[in-house]
Amino acid sequence: MTPKTETAAKIRVLIVDDVQQTRTDIRRLLYFEEDMEVCGEAANGREALDCLDRCLPDVVLMDINMPVLDGISATEALVRSHPHISVVIISIQGEQEYLRKAMLAGARDYLVKPLSSEEMASTIRQVYHIARERNQSRPPFAAPLQQEGESRARAAYRVITFFSGKGGSGKTFLAGNLAVALAKEGLKVALLDLDLQFGDVAVMLNLSGTRTIADLAAEGEQFDTARLKEHLIHHLSGVSVLAAPASPPEAEKVGLEQVEQVLGSLKEAYDCVLIDTPASFSDLTLLALERSDLILLPVCRDIATIKNARAGLEVLNSLGLGEKVQVILNQASLDPGIELAELEQGLGCRIAHRVAFDEKAVLASINRGVPLVMEQANHEIARELCQLARKVCHGFREKEESPARKMSLGKLFSLSFG
């Protein structure tokens, strides 16, 4: 390797570790990386937070076990105060639980000691370039939301609930990306995770912080809008998220009246409120469905999903909610052998929108915690999600009565299994 030159802009790295020798070793490893410079060191999380504005790092290498303030707590605070800075956790702890805590705190990557200079440098470059692209994308998303009271776009539907009677339909991925796409349209958007026991909205969006709907509920049955806003987590796109509880037992803290109050407050404060629900007809799910202007029901072209979707549609029709439902065909480009006409026959209604399938792109988006509509705006899936956002803004075409509504699932099942 050759010594670093001073001409090109460099990635500024802050090293945070309570062991002086470790900080020295990392500094030496990074010395020969021409596109990097160490802008500072800190011996604990508190020192790291205190020197952020002075050192102006792009990437922070953060140890976990430190005195005064540990790395996880420091990462949570750093991401809230300086969301443009990327944190990479470096620890001797390689257990899955440590990785999970780091990601929930807002870390962009996790490295286990000992590590090579190549691995560390590659990770620093990767998180830096992802963050730079994300920050460059921020103004078009966030600009319409900068000033309260300004004239904003209006949506045809104010409260939109994603529901599926079967897990694996992709509704959480769709909800998160649609929320960001609506923010891109100039709407002020809130995303509520009502899958109280196993909600993944915060994880999918790589949002840190301990604030959840359970924390809000624990403060009492009555709360004002200001208190509600304190529990919202603000995503880079401008979307405000009320996260699900961190663990299933905490779901018991959340009552029906509190959720109804939350929905009312969010509807007053936001142009669009998106709700992700569990795959069951619980009291809370029914409340969300009843309060919705639009119910989006994702389906895939497999027999189990069709069966559960048809059953869900029958229940929604019996509750008088059928006119609110629009069916979304997810993974539309995947061909499992069931034609679109057969799918519509099995459901008894037409497909209102389709979203393509790209397993690699979707998994990469989920694992990075970056919505596909932000990270790959020109991807086919991103374009179709933005088209869905425009339908939410301007309205779906009036539903067409399908002659297949009178047909049973028997023929479809016989075609598939016969």
Helices and strands as residue ranges (DSSP letters): E 11-16, H 20-31, E 36-42, H 45-50, H 52-55, E 59-62, H 71-81, E 86-91, H 96-105, E 109-112, H 117-142, G 143-145, E 159-162, H 171-184, E 189-193, H 201-204, H 213-218, H 225-230, E 233-234, E 240-242, G 248-253, H 256-269, E 272-276, H 283-291, E 294-299, H 303-318, G 322-324, E 325-329, H 340-347, E 353-354, H 359-368, H 372-375, H 380-394, G 403-406, H 410-417
